[in-house]
Amino acid sequence: MADPAPNPIYVAVDTPDLNRATALSAALADVAGGIKLGLEFFTANGVKGVHQVAKASGLPVFLDLKFHDIPNTVAGAVRAACETAPGIVNVHAIGGRTMMTAAAQAADEGARIHAVTRPLVIAVTVLTSMDQTDMAECGIVRPVADQVRELAILTRDSGLDGVVCSAHEAAMIRAACGPDFKLIVPGVRPAWAATDDQKRIMTPAEAISAGADILVIGRPITGAEDPVAACRRILAELPK
């Protein structure tokens, strides 16, 4: 099974521009721990685009497509995604136990079919762009932290490797799910960067101290005048 790189910074390269994504990923090869490619990139560039970015950077790829559908469809999607040899793939935990178990089994099958290392399969609990008001509008009235904790436990019990979560919930999930359960934390913003559309955020150093294994950081790096320097600055701020 794939293990995250010692460098915990995965840079979110969320652009449909393949040339920009390739150049940026190549430039970050020596300062980032991995590259995250999401829906915007994948919809524009597909499997060939993922291969091109991975080859340019030499870094593991977090293929952030957040699958959420009936179990058979999600299993097929995870199995197919393994063709790109991702380090991490993800689903939505709200899809339930049967769907997540199917995803975990499909990752095993996909790795065998495509002769690649099995990716980590993780689940999104509650998007970091959502707060209590957003949740209530969707009909979920219990506190965000309770929702996240229950979904994390369900994810673990369904055989997945970890969750995507806010840094604010990292310590709670670590206590509930154990030391080997992977915590991938987006919505991380250095003190010197804009918060953008994220609501439940921490600084990178705070997130690592709270128990995060991987930090997914996008605009503070990709939107900087010098992305490599910005990534180096964040790395230097992390606890040793």
Secondary structure, DSSP 8 states (H G I E B T S, - for coil): -----SS-EEEE---S-HHHHHHHHHHTTTT-SEEEEEHHHHHHHHHHHHHHHHHHH-S-EEEEEEE-S-HHHHHHHHHHHGGG--SEEEEEGGG-HHHHHHHHHHHHHHHHHHT----EEEEE-S-TT--HHHHHHTT--S-HHHHHHHHHHHHHHTT--EEE--GGGHHHHHHHH-TTSEEEE--B--TTS--TT--S-B-HHHHHHHT-SEEEE-HHHHTSSSHHHHHHHHHHHS--
